């Protein structure tokens, strides 16, 4: 049985139990674990390294200056410039926000 988004995990626990190791016979525990597995596979925005060229293209696509782009990401314009020149690389929360902007647009982080 392949779960789909929107289905109730508690109803699916018995059918998908072989997908993951059950540490408890409690169906609530199993449902919580299943929900976690779904979240990490289906719901979360994946994070991948971004090249300077990709960051610049993303900013250009959104029609934002380095100053405006930086404000949306809560970083300095100088840091955006360094990312685009390859002097520094986005990490952590900045990289997550860039991934969200790439997938859903700049307004999603407004």
Secondary structure, 3 states (H helix, E strand, C coil): CCCCCCCCHHHHHHHHHHHCCCCCCCHHHHHHHHHHHHHHHHHCCCCCCCCHHHHHHHHHHHCCCHHHHHHHHCCCHHHHHHHHHCCCCCCHHHHHHHHHHHHHCHHHHC
